[in-house]
Amino acid sequence: MKTIVLIPARMASTRLPGKPLAEIAGKPMIAHVARRALESDVGRVVVATDTAEIASALAAEGVESVMTRADHESGSDRIFEALERIDPDRRADLVINLQGDLPTIPPSDIHAVMRPLEDDAVDIATLGVEIEDEAEKTASSVVKIVGTPLDMPATRLRALYFTRATAPWGEGPLYHHVGIYAYRRAALERFVRLGPSTLERRERLEQLRALEAGMRIDAEIVRSVPLGVDTPADLERARRILTGRTEE
């Protein structure tokens, strides 16, 4: 099946203004994310943005981009518009939504998110990591997957819920959700047309919209959580990690 990796990117960020163009090892952060996606070699890689400055910076790095509207409420809405613009003939069967603030994501994780879609019953695939840090188990900033293991030891979960709370209760592992998604094209189309759901608004977690509508999400379990850059401290950490790893 043909796959497109779409990376939504916009300049608005309250905690780190201009985040996509933040410099890391001589390149804008969004270019690092695109490079990880290109290294995965899973398919065409396109950044979906509403900012000409981002598109210009990507062109200088040889990365494809497409301009989208500025009024989208979510990254999923943005990538759906981008998909229809760049693939009007509907040649792509699978669509990966890769967040633009994951400059250290291993290319192997981009491969891994596609594996659950080998099961025809799965609509959307994502990633999870077992939580080892005790503080993260109770942190509302860490989104947890509540799911049924499909094998033992667990390498994949069928997601039943996503929450910022500590769940499930009792003895056993907790899983940190990693915000990368692989959609069947028809599932993405259905998802964006549903509109925000009750639990999505309450937990501020977009993926709950799919579960409330009866769509199936499976999570592949990987080894570590890629660094998400949300603050100046995160940015400095990403700079330390990526120094010396650039291709030039």
C-alpha positions in Angstrom: 0.0 0.0 0.0 1.2 3.5 -0.8 1.9 5.7 2.2 2.3 9.5 2.7 3.9 11.1 5.8 2.3 14.4 6.6 3.8 16.7 9.2 1.6 19.6 10.4 3.5 22.8 11.3 2.3 26.2 12.4 4.1 29.1 14.1 1.6 29.6 16.9 3.0 28.3 20.2 2.5 29.9 23.6 5.4 28.3 25.3 7.9 28.4 22.5 7.1 31.0 19.8 8.3 30.2 16.3 8.9 26.6 17.3 9.1 25.0 13.8 11.9 27.3 12.8 13.9 27.0 16.1 17.5 26.3 15.2 19.0 22.9 16.1 22.4 21.9 14.8 22.2 24.5 12.1 18.8 23.6 10.7 15.2 24.5 11.6 13.5 21.9 13.9 10.9 21.1 11.3 13.6 20.1 8.8 15.0 17.6 11.4 11.6 16.0 11.8 11.2 15.8 8.0 14.7 14.3 7.7 13.8 11.5 10.2 10.7 10.8 8.2 12.7 10.6 5.0 15.2 8.3 6.6 12.4 5.9 7.5 11.7 5.5 3.7 8.1 4.6 4.3 6.8 7.0 1.6 6.5 10.5 0.4 7.1 13.2 3.1 5.3 16.5 3.0 5.1 19.3 5.6 1.6 20.9 5.8 1.9 24.5 6.9 0.0 27.8 6.9 3.2 29.9 7.1 5.2 31.0 4.0 8.3 31.4 6.2 8.2 27.7 7.1 7.7 26.7 3.5 10.6 28.8 2.4 12.9 27.3 5.1 11.9 23.8 4.0 12.6 24.5 0.4 16.1 25.6 1.3 16.5 22.1 2.9 15.1 20.3 -0.1 11.9 19.3 1.8 8.5 19.3 0.2 5.7 21.4 1.7 2.1 22.4 0.9 0.3 25.5 2.1 -3.0 25.0 4.0 -5.6 27.2 5.6 -4.7 29.1 8.8 -8.0 28.3 10.6 -7.7 24.6 11.3 -8.5 23.6 14.8 -6.2 20.5 14.8 -3.3 18.9 13.1 -5.6 16.2 11.8 -7.7 18.8 10.0 -4.6 20.3 8.5 -3.2 17.0 7.2 -6.5 16.1 5.7 -6.6 19.3 3.7 -3.0 18.7 2.7 -3.8 15.2 1.6 -6.6 16.3 -0.7 -4.3 18.9 -2.2 -1.3 16.7 -2.9 -3.1 13.5 -3.7 -6.3 14.3 -5.5 -6.2 11.0 -7.4 -6.4 9.1 -4.1 -3.3 7.0 -4.8 -2.2 6.9 -1.1 -3.9 4.2 1.0 -2.2 5.1 4.3 -1.5 8.4 5.9 1.0 9.0 8.8 0.4 12.1 10.9 3.8 13.0 12.4 4.0 15.8 14.9 6.4 18.6 13.9 8.0 18.9 17.3 9.7 15.4 17.4 13.1 16.1 16.0 14.7 13.1 17.6 12.1 10.4 16.7 13.9 7.3 15.4 13.0 6.4 11.8 12.3 2.9 13.2 9.4 4.3 15.2 7.8 5.7 12.0 8.0 2.2 10.6 6.6 0.7 13.8 3.4 2.8 13.8 2.4 1.1 10.5 2.5 -2.4 11.9 -1.0 -2.5 13.5 -2.6 -1.7 10.2 -1.5 -5.1 8.9 -4.8 -6.2 10.7 -7.7 -5.1 8.5 -9.8 -4.5 11.6 -7.6 -1.6 12.8 -8.6 1.9 11.6 -5.9 3.9 13.2 -2.5 3.0 14.6 -0.3 4.7 17.1 2.6 4.1 19.5 3.0 3.5 23.3 5.9 3.1 25.7 5.8 1.4 29.1 6.2 4.1 31.8 9.2 3.5 34.1 9.4 6.9 35.8 7.1 6.9 38.9 6.5 10.6 38.5 5.2 10.2 35.0 2.5 7.8 36.2 0.7 10.6 38.0 1.6 13.5 35.7 -1.3 15.0 33.8 1.1 16.0 31.0 1.8 12.4 30.3 -1.1 10.8 28.3 -1.7 7.2 29.2 -3.1 4.4 27.0 -5.6 2.1 28.7 -5.7 -1.0 26.5 -6.0 -4.7 26.2 -2.7 -6.5 25.4 -3.0 -8.5 22.2 0.0 -10.7 23.1 2.2 -11.4 26.1 4.6 -9.9 26.9 2.7 -6.9 25.4 4.0 -5.6 22.1 0.6 -4.2 21.0 -2.4 -2.9 22.8 -6.0 -2.5 21.5 -6.8 1.0 22.9 -9.9 1.3 25.0 -9.3 4.8 26.3 -6.7 7.6 26.5 -6.4 9.7 29.6 -4.3 12.3 31.5 -5.2 10.5 34.7 -3.4 7.5 36.3 -5.0 4.5 34.7 -5.8 1.7 34.8 -5.9 1.2 38.6 -4.2 -1.7 40.3 -1.0 -3.7 39.7 0.5 -3.8 36.3 2.2 -1.6 33.7 1.1 1.8 32.5 1.7 3.0 29.0 2.7 6.5 27.8 1.1 7.5 24.5 3.3 8.8 21.7 1.5 11.2 19.5 2.1 9.8 16.0 -0.7 8.2 14.0 -1.1 6.0 11.0 -4.6 6.2 9.4 -6.3 4.2 6.7 -7.3 7.0 4.3 -11.0 6.2 4.8 -10.5 6.4 8.6 -8.9 9.8 8.4 -11.8 11.1 6.2 -14.3 9.8 8.7 -12.4 11.1 11.6 -12.2 14.7 10.5 -15.8 14.8 9.5 -17.0 13.6 12.9 -16.1 16.9 14.7 -14.9 17.2 18.3 -16.5 14.7 20.8 -17.6 15.1 24.4 -14.6 13.2 25.9 -12.2 14.7 23.5 -13.1 18.2 24.8 -13.0 17.1 28.4 -9.6 15.3 28.3 -8.3 17.6 25.5 -7.3 14.4 23.6 -8.3 14.3 19.9 -7.9 10.6 19.6 -10.9 10.0 21.9 -13.1 11.2 19.1 -12.3 8.1 17.1 -13.0 5.8 20.1 -16.3 7.4 20.9 -17.3 6.8 17.3 -16.5 3.1 17.5 -13.3 3.3 15.5 -10.5 0.9 16.5 -7.1 2.2 17.5 -4.2 -0.2 18.2 -0.9 0.9 19.7 2.5 -0.7 18.9 4.8 -0.7 21.9 8.2 0.8 21.3 11.2 1.2 23.7 11.4 4.9 24.4 9.5 8.1 24.2 10.9 10.5 21.5 11.6 14.0 22.9 8.8 16.4 22.2 9.9 20.0 22.1 7.5 22.2 23.9 9.7 24.5 26.1 13.0 26.3 25.8 14.5 23.6 28.1 13.3 20.9 25.7 14.8 22.8 22.8 18.2 22.9 24.6 18.0 19.2 25.2 17.2 18.5 21.6 20.2 20.6 20.6 22.5 18.5 22.8 21.0 15.2 21.4 21.3 16.2 17.8 24.7 17.9 17.8 27.0 15.7 15.8 24.1 13.7 14.3 23.4 15.9 11.4 24.1 14.5 7.9 26.5 17.3 6.9 
